[in-house]
Amino acid sequence: MKGVLIVLIFTAFTNNNRFLCMKSMSQDQPLKFLALGDSYTIGESVDVMDRWPNQVVSLLRDRGYLMADPQIIAQTGWTTDELEKAIKEKSVQPEYDFVSLLIGVNNQYRGYDINLFKSEFKAHLLQAIKLAKGLRSRVFVLSIPDYGVTPFAQEKNPQKIAQEINRYNTISRGICQELGVKFFDITEHSRLAAKDQSLVAEDGLHPSKKMYAYWADLASDWMVEILTL
């Protein structure tokens, strides 16, 4: 009986490795992932490999997919208009297999007109679809996390921050539904940081590697589903 069990385990391991190799061999070129955003995408206060786009690529590689290193167009403090300017300056081409968008927290933080966010966010999403070779099924959006629960914001009216973040996310979710783009609500999970400081980076404001891992799991699972359709 023990010998049979060993054979079964070995067979399953061999078949799984063969399946992973077949996936890699079936790809002519590595998959390209473009992540657009701000500090939450560039991973302020965490190591490069702990940024959630880098964790996504690592998870997909573990599943046997050939992946190029993620291209990230993001910077701490960027608003929607600043992200737009950067994309134009870089002359980004429509050559990506997946494109993500996470933007808006700095619009809220600076007190910008939320209607401006609505128009600029939609323009960004349409541009993201174009950059994903016109495939809206390859584009996804992450909601804005609630930084009001972090130590940084404890004296900055956390309740008001939460309400405004919710308004921004309601707008972005609606636009995603309108355009048929995947929307991940990671905001409620981000609020767990109110009681779990391991979800916050050392700067007391940005997400930690642990929180980014949650985002990466959601995104990578969905990406695998899309790739296996």
C-alpha positions as CSV (number, residue, x, y, z in Angstrom):
1,M,0.0,0.0,0.0
2,K,2.8,2.4,0.9
3,G,4.5,1.6,-2.4
4,V,1.3,2.4,-4.3
5,L,1.0,5.7,-2.5
6,I,4.5,6.7,-3.4
7,V,3.9,5.9,-7.1
8,L,0.7,8.0,-7.1
9,I,2.4,11.0,-5.5
10,F,5.4,10.7,-8.0
11,T,3.0,10.4,-10.9
12,A,1.0,13.5,-9.8
13,F,4.2,15.5,-9.3
14,T,5.5,14.5,-12.7
15,N,2.2,15.3,-14.5
16,N,2.0,18.7,-12.8
17,N,5.5,19.6,-13.8
18,R,4.8,18.4,-17.3
19,F,1.7,20.6,-17.4
20,L,3.7,23.6,-16.2
21,C,6.3,23.0,-18.8
22,M,3.7,22.7,-21.6
23,K,2.3,26.1,-20.6
24,S,5.7,27.7,-20.8
25,M,6.5,26.0,-24.1
26,S,3.2,27.1,-25.6
27,Q,4.2,30.7,-25.2
28,D,6.2,32.3,-28.0
29,Q,7.0,35.3,-25.8
30,P,6.9,36.2,-22.1
31,L,3.6,37.8,-21.0
32,K,3.8,41.6,-20.4
33,F,2.1,43.2,-17.5
34,L,1.8,47.0,-17.2
35,A,0.8,48.5,-13.8
36,L,-0.4,52.1,-13.7
37,G,-0.8,54.1,-10.5
38,D,0.8,56.0,-7.6
39,S,2.5,55.0,-4.4
40,Y,0.3,52.0,-3.9
41,T,1.6,50.6,-7.2
42,I,5.3,51.6,-7.0
43,G,5.3,50.1,-3.5
44,E,6.4,53.0,-1.3
45,S,8.3,51.8,1.8
46,V,8.7,48.1,0.6
47,D,11.4,46.3,-1.3
48,V,11.0,46.1,-5.1
49,M,10.1,42.4,-5.1
50,D,7.5,43.1,-2.4
51,R,5.5,45.5,-4.6
52,W,2.2,43.9,-5.5
53,P,2.9,43.9,-9.3
54,N,6.2,42.1,-8.7
55,Q,4.4,39.6,-6.5
56,V,1.9,39.0,-9.2
57,V,4.6,38.2,-11.7
58,S,6.3,35.9,-9.2
59,L,3.1,34.0,-8.5
60,L,2.4,33.5,-12.3
61,R,6.0,32.3,-12.8
62,D,5.5,29.8,-10.0
63,R,2.5,28.5,-12.0
64,G,4.6,27.9,-15.0
65,Y,3.9,31.1,-17.1
66,L,6.6,32.9,-18.9
67,M,6.5,36.5,-17.5
68,A,8.5,39.5,-18.3
69,D,9.3,41.8,-15.3
70,P,6.4,44.1,-14.7
71,Q,6.5,47.5,-16.2
72,I,5.4,50.1,-13.6
73,I,4.4,53.6,-14.4
74,A,3.7,55.0,-11.0
75,Q,5.1,57.5,-8.5
76,T,4.3,58.5,-4.9
77,G,2.0,61.4,-4.9
78,W,0.7,61.2,-8.4
79,T,-2.9,62.3,-9.2
80,T,-4.8,61.3,-12.3
81,D,-3.5,64.2,-14.3
82,E,0.1,63.5,-13.3
83,L,-0.2,59.8,-14.3
84,E,-1.6,60.9,-17.7
85,K,1.3,63.2,-18.3
86,A,3.8,60.4,-17.5
87,I,2.2,58.0,-19.8
88,K,2.4,60.5,-22.7
89,E,6.0,61.3,-21.9
90,K,6.9,57.6,-22.0
91,S,5.1,57.0,-25.3
92,V,3.7,53.7,-24.0
93,Q,2.8,51.3,-26.8
94,P,-0.3,49.0,-26.9
95,E,1.7,45.8,-26.4
96,Y,0.6,44.5,-23.0
97,D,-1.1,41.2,-22.1
98,F,-2.5,42.7,-18.9
99,V,-2.8,46.3,-17.6
100,S,-3.8,47.4,-14.1
101,L,-4.9,50.7,-12.8
102,L,-5.0,52.0,-9.3
103,I,-5.2,55.8,-9.0
104,G,-7.1,58.5,-7.2
105,V,-6.0,58.6,-3.6
106,N,-3.9,61.7,-4.1
107,N,-6.9,63.5,-5.8
108,Q,-8.8,62.8,-2.6
109,Y,-5.9,63.8,-0.4
110,R,-5.4,67.1,-2.2
111,G,-9.1,67.9,-2.2
112,Y,-9.5,67.9,-6.0
113,D,-13.0,68.1,-7.6
114,I,-14.3,64.6,-7.6
115,N,-16.0,65.2,-11.0
116,L,-12.5,65.8,-12.4
117,F,-11.5,62.4,-11.1
118,K,-14.5,60.9,-12.8
119,S,-13.6,62.1,-16.3
120,E,-9.9,61.5,-15.9
121,F,-10.4,58.0,-14.5
122,K,-12.6,57.0,-17.4
123,A,-10.0,58.4,-19.8
124,H,-7.3,56.4,-18.1
125,L,-9.4,53.2,-18.2
126,L,-10.0,53.6,-21.9
127,Q,-6.3,54.2,-22.4
128,A,-5.5,51.1,-20.4
129,I,-7.8,49.0,-22.7
130,K,-5.9,50.4,-25.7
131,L,-2.6,49.5,-24.1
132,A,-3.9,45.9,-23.5
133,K,-4.2,45.5,-27.3
134,G,-7.8,46.6,-27.1
135,L,-8.9,43.7,-24.9
136,R,-10.9,45.0,-21.9
137,S,-10.9,41.5,-20.6
138,R,-7.2,41.9,-19.9
139,V,-7.6,45.1,-17.8
140,F,-8.3,45.3,-14.1
141,V,-8.7,48.0,-11.5
142,L,-8.0,47.9,-7.8
143,S,-10.1,50.1,-5.5
144,I,-8.4,52.8,-3.4
145,P,-7.4,51.5,0.0
146,D,-8.5,53.4,3.1
147,Y,-5.4,55.1,4.5
148,G,-7.6,56.6,7.2
149,V,-7.0,53.6,9.4
150,T,-3.2,54.0,9.4
151,P,-1.2,55.7,12.1
152,F,-0.4,58.6,9.7
153,A,-4.1,59.6,9.5
154,Q,-5.2,59.3,13.1
155,E,-5.3,63.1,13.5
156,K,-6.7,63.8,10.0
157,N,-10.3,62.9,10.4
158,P,-10.4,59.1,9.5
159,Q,-14.2,59.1,9.2
160,K,-14.1,61.8,6.6
161,I,-11.3,60.0,4.7
162,A,-13.3,56.8,4.7
163,Q,-16.4,58.5,3.3
164,E,-14.5,60.3,0.6
165,I,-12.6,57.1,-0.4
166,N,-15.9,55.3,-0.7
167,R,-17.2,58.0,-3.0
168,Y,-14.1,57.7,-5.2
169,N,-14.5,53.9,-5.3
170,T,-18.2,54.0,-6.1
171,I,-17.3,56.2,-9.2
172,S,-14.5,53.9,-10.4
173,R,-16.6,50.8,-9.8
174,G,-19.4,52.3,-11.9
175,I,-17.0,53.2,-14.7
176,C,-15.6,49.6,-14.7
177,Q,-19.0,48.2,-14.9
178,E,-19.9,50.5,-17.8
179,L,-16.7,49.5,-19.7
180,G,-16.8,45.8,-18.8
181,V,-13.5,45.9,-16.8
182,K,-12.7,43.8,-13.8
183,F,-12.9,45.7,-10.5
184,F,-11.2,44.4,-7.3
185,D,-12.5,45.9,-4.1
186,I,-9.5,45.7,-1.8
187,T,-10.7,48.6,0.4
188,E,-12.5,46.6,3.1
189,H,-9.5,44.4,3.5
190,S,-7.3,47.5,3.8
191,R,-9.4,48.6,6.8
192,L,-8.2,45.5,8.7
193,A,-5.1,47.5,9.3
194,A,-7.0,49.4,12.0
195,K,-6.4,46.4,14.2
196,D,-3.5,44.6,12.4
197,Q,-0.5,46.8,12.1
198,S,1.4,44.1,10.2
199,L,-0.6,45.2,7.2
200,V,1.1,48.7,7.3
201,A,4.6,49.5,6.2
202,E,7.2,51.0,8.5
203,D,6.3,54.5,7.4
204,G,3.0,54.2,9.1
205,L,1.0,55.0,5.9
206,H,1.5,52.6,3.0
207,P,0.7,48.9,2.8
208,S,3.1,46.3,3.9
209,K,4.4,43.3,1.9
210,K,1.6,41.3,3.7
211,M,-1.2,43.5,2.5
212,Y,0.2,43.6,-1.1
213,A,0.3,39.8,-1.0
214,Y,-3.4,39.8,-0.7
215,W,-3.8,42.0,-3.7
216,A,-1.4,39.9,-5.7
217,D,-3.2,36.7,-4.9
218,L,-6.5,38.2,-6.1
219,A,-5.0,39.5,-9.3
220,S,-2.9,36.5,-10.1
221,D,-5.8,34.0,-9.6
222,W,-8.0,36.1,-11.9
223,M,-5.2,36.4,-14.5
224,V,-4.8,32.6,-14.6
225,E,-8.5,32.2,-15.1
226,I,-8.4,34.6,-18.1
227,L,-5.3,32.8,-19.5
228,T,-7.0,29.4,-19.3
229,L,-10.3,30.5,-21.0
